[in-house]
Amino acid sequence: MPKAQMDKKYNPGRVEKRWYKAWLEADLFIADNHSEKEPFTILIPLPNITGSLHIGHALNNTLQDLITRKWRMDGREALWIPGIDHAGISTQIKVEQYLAKKGIFKEKIGRERFEKECWKWKEKYGGIILEQLKRLGASCDWSRLAFTLDEARSTAVNEAFLHYYKEGLIYRGHYIVNWCPRCETAISDLEVEHKEQKGKLWYIRYPLLDEEGAPTEEYLVVATTRPETMLGDTAVAVNPKDKRYRDQVGRKVLLPLAERTIPVIADEGVDPKFGTGAVKVTPAHDPNDYEISQRHDLEALLVIDTRGNMNRQAGEKYADTTREECREMVLADLKKQGLLEKEEDYQHTVGTCYRCYTTIEPYLSEQWFLKMKPLSGMIIEAIKDGMVSYIPERWERISLEWLKNIRDWCISRQLWWGHRIPIWYCDDCEEVIPSVEAPKSCPACGSKELHQDEDVLDTWFSSALWPLSTLGWPDVGDDFKKFYPTDVLVTAVDIIFLWVARMILSGLKFVGKIPYSQVYFNTTIQTEEGRRMSKSLGTGVDPMNFIETIGADAVRFTMASIATHSQSIRFSGSRFDIGRNFTNKIWNAARFLIPNLDAEVQRRKPRKLASEDAWILSRLNDIIKTTNENFKQFRFNDMAYSLYEFFWHQYCDWYLEFIKGRLYKPKSKQDAYSAKYCASKVLDVWLRLIHPIMPFITEEIWQNLPHTEGFIMVAEWPHAEEIPDYREQVEEMETVTDVIRGIRNIRSDMNIPPSAEISVLLDPEKDAIPRLEKNLHHIKNLARAKEVQIDPQAEAPPHSATSVLSEVTVYVPLEDLIDVEVERKRMEKSIKKLSTEIVRIEKMLANENFLTKAPKSVVDENIARLKEMEERKNKMEENLRRLV
């Protein structure tokens, strides 16, 4: 491939588009299922077809691509399988809203046409996030793109459902589910977002009846946060150990407003400390009440419909009102009848739909369930036996706790968009017929009057089969044989139960093998204030804006740099500055070095190396080891940081500065060649190490190196080499860099102008003398010193600044450089100002009122600021002592 010309300024947009196109045209992302290479497989946590790239996607997919690119370079047959999810609830909501704007409603056009409209929506919008992932640099095998509703995935879903059904693990029954009145469907417990809300606790009098059924003047007072549901009460319950109500158990009360008679029962499930200790039992609209009703054979009355409105069973007066309207009416009526005893402010948790944020209604309905107790043991055993490991490890314990207390999985959804349940019913004899295709007749009675179940399967049912279905299961072909099981799953912790555990179950249940051996949970990104990132709430950071302006590599490096093992991290767009600045540094360093290289630069190893050459090659071997170890431990932030530190500080700040004279005015051809050889070798290897994180700029620079061929993304991954013992040269250069750094610190601390040339006096230990003498030219050049004296018997000159290092004491006389008196006064003034501010912050942090009322972010900010100011004050006082 011809070498590209390097622009003066890095142009990420042009570079990224060119190289991504080149990689695609060269089929570098496509995995060969007949390859003899060891496979490496990773699955994308499938994004929704309604979605677009957000900051969580940017983090998660950067890490997946980083891992895939590393293993591809390291000789594995790497397959990263992409895909998108049909997102049943989300897509249906979007399509309904789109059609409603045109005056079209799904109930009028019917199911078949509505499904066609959903497919149109998918074709128009489903590829948006995929194109954005390509802009991020995702090296997915796009030839294997999967969609959860395509034919192959649908075949797998039907196969799994029928398998479970025939084993008796899938059943249909009535149970309390989380119902979203906006989406008009059941949703999983794991899809409910619980939010703290300020509400009220109302105390309502339920008149006790005598033996003849007539009202008495006695009352049972019941506390509730939802008075509208009392219209569906079928009992009042107390705890059997509660002595206050021992005489009332077995009696009856008159249900206010509904004028129905209901019993007073005793049940262990009642918390005697809540409210008055007497609770209303509404079996159809509360999961705990439903459990009580099952133990006491109570009737369950549905008084709220699927849209969250009151129905006829609530009474004609309240029918067709919303839950909120009915609440106000009920409270008003109770007051009129003198049955509302009191109300209190009450902080409680309210469940909301994770899609539309509507308040969830606990709702008794007929649903399809998958029995989990007989299946969860397989997952528990796999985790305990180490067949699959979680990173960070703490999530294994959390997952096991959930699995021990698992409930049956409600797998049906009342939607039209999704995998329709493969169950048919005979209209004549009510026979239940499991079948993917429409039966020609009822096998029991021969009737042709059949209809299919109206519900679709939970989206997570198809997602649970993702490792299997993407590789062709139930057909076990070449892809499946080569690439299953996969190696690692990178995902967010919020779907550890929704997805991760269920995929493990599917793999063990259907093919007897876990779907992956490692699960890495990436950190959760929050706002600077610790809030959830959300575009709809206006708290999100759109990574596409930054990809378009500073480039994908800058975004990717920033994402890798925050990929810690912590549960969450606070983030703002300003963090991308580190990635942008680093990208520019890499580009400028390459533009400096490459014009000094020639085609012969890597043809032969130099016969002799300068000390700085040996030092940088030793450091290169260290960074190779560090990078591989950090990668192995999934410490991607440490991997990014160490590569950053090596390149910016050791390679650019030191080594390239050391060799400038050898490039421009070498003592000999050999002297110049060894500098060029080492500089280009280090750049070559480092580019390969950083490539998985920053693929575009590394490919662009790689193509400009005179000795490279092909693509960097399939170049050999670096591993540490057996190199000579460079310990002596390393110690020499560490001494030199330590001295230069000490002199530079004095320049900075004492406000010495950058243009001023200084005199330096070095008082070294005996062993350091030859190292310093050998490198005086480096010290002079990089410290801007007109003279450097080495005197092991030196004493501090008058008015000099001092830096005490491990092997050397550095003195810099100041009288001819600065006005000592002016500088002294400046320092004293600054110290006084800092002292005043430190006292102010200390008083504020000692104020209990401030610590209680101020946001945690503000408190943390002031603690950090106090620490920083104390460090600055200590440093300035030390500098003042030096000056005096």
Salt bridges, closest charged atoms under 4 A:
ASP7 OD2 - ARG14 NH2 2.16
GLU16 OE1 - ARG135 NH1 3.23
GLU25 OE2 - LYS21 NZ 2.61
GLU38 OE2 - ARG76 NH2 3.81
ASP65 OD2 - ARG69 NE 2.71
ASP65 OD2 - ARG556 NH2 2.76
ASP74 OD2 - LYS70 NZ 2.85
ASP74 OD1 - HIS719 NE2 2.85
ASP85 OD1 - HIS86 ND1 3.50
GLU96 OE2 - LYS106 NZ 3.44
GLU96 OE1 - ARG182 NH1 3.85
GLU107 OE2 - LYS106 NZ 2.98
GLU107 OE2 - ARG307 NH2 3.95
GLU115 OE2 - ARG111 NE 3.67
GLU117 OE2 - ARG113 NE 3.78
GLU117 OE2 - LYS120 NZ 3.75
GLU123 OE2 - LYS122 NZ 3.40
GLU131 OE2 - LYS134 NZ 3.25
ASP141 OD2 - ARG144 NH1 2.37
ASP150 OD2 - ARG153 NH2 2.76
GLU167 OE2 - HIS163 NE2 2.92
GLU167 OE1 - LYS509 NZ 2.82
GLU184 OE2 - ARG307 NE 3.26
ASP189 OD2 - ARG407 NH1 3.72
GLU191 OE1 - ARG413 NH2 3.52
GLU218 OE2 - ARG251 NH1 3.41
GLU228 OE2 - ARG226 NE 3.40
GLU228 OE1 - ARG327 NE 2.88
ASP233 OD1 - LYS280 NZ 2.97
ASP242 OD2 - ARG244 NH2 2.74
ASP267 OD1 - ARG295 NH2 2.80
ASP267 OD2 - HIS296 NE2 2.74
GLU316 OE2 - ARG312 NE 3.59
ASP320 OD2 - ARG312 NH1 3.25
ASP333 OD2 - LYS317 NZ 2.77
GLU341 OE1 - ARG205 NE 3.16
GLU343 OE2 - LYS200 NZ 3.87
GLU344 OE2 - LYS342 NZ 3.30
ASP345 OD1 - LYS200 NZ 2.58
GLU361 OE1 - ARG226 NH2 2.65
GLU361 OE2 - HIS285 ND1 3.28
GLU361 OE1 - ARG323 NH1 3.00
GLU366 OE1 - ARG172 NH2 3.56
GLU401 OE2 - LYS404 NZ 3.75
ASP427 OD1 - HIS451 ND1 2.55
ASP453 OD2 - ARG172 NH2 3.93
GLU454 OE1 - ARG111 NH1 3.13
GLU454 OE2 - ARG420 NH2 3.41
ASP458 OD2 - ARG413 NH2 3.29
ASP478 OD2 - HIS34 NE2 3.22
ASP479 OD1 - ARG144 NH2 2.80
ASP487 OD2 - ARG76 NH2 3.26
GLU548 OE1 - ARG135 NH2 3.36
ASP577 OD1 - ARG580 NH1 3.53
ASP598 OD2 - LYS676 NZ 3.85
GLU600 OE1 - ARG603 NE 3.94
GLU612 OE2 - ARG662 NH1 3.11
GLU612 OE1 - HIS778 NE2 3.52
ASP613 OD2 - ARG662 NH2 2.75
ASP622 OD2 - ARG619 NH1 2.84
GLU645 OE2 - HIS649 NE2 3.57
ASP653 OD1 - LYS585 NZ 3.88
ASP653 OD2 - HIS649 ND1 3.00
GLU657 OE2 - LYS660 NZ 3.12
ASP671 OD1 - ARG662 NE 3.05
ASP684 OD1 - ARG688 NE 2.94
ASP684 OD2 - HIS707 NE2 2.95
GLU700 OE1 - ARG18 NH2 2.17
GLU721 OE2 - LYS681 NZ 3.73
ASP725 OD2 - ARG727 NH2 3.48
GLU731 OE1 - ARG771 NH2 3.65
GLU732 OE1 - LYS774 NZ 3.45
GLU734 OE2 - ARG619 NH2 2.87
ASP738 OD1 - ARG741 NH1 3.66
ASP749 OD1 - LYS875 NZ 3.47
ASP749 OD2 - ARG882 NH1 3.96
GLU807 OE1 - ARG771 NH1 3.05
GLU821 OE2 - ARG824 NH2 2.09
GLU823 OE2 - ARG826 NH2 2.41
GLU828 OE2 - ARG824 NH1 2.80
GLU837 OE2 - ARG840 NH2 2.76
GLU837 OE2 - ARG865 NH1 3.01
ASP860 OD2 - LYS856 NZ 2.79
GLU877 OE2 - LYS873 NZ 3.03
GLU878 OE1 - ARG881 NH2 2.85
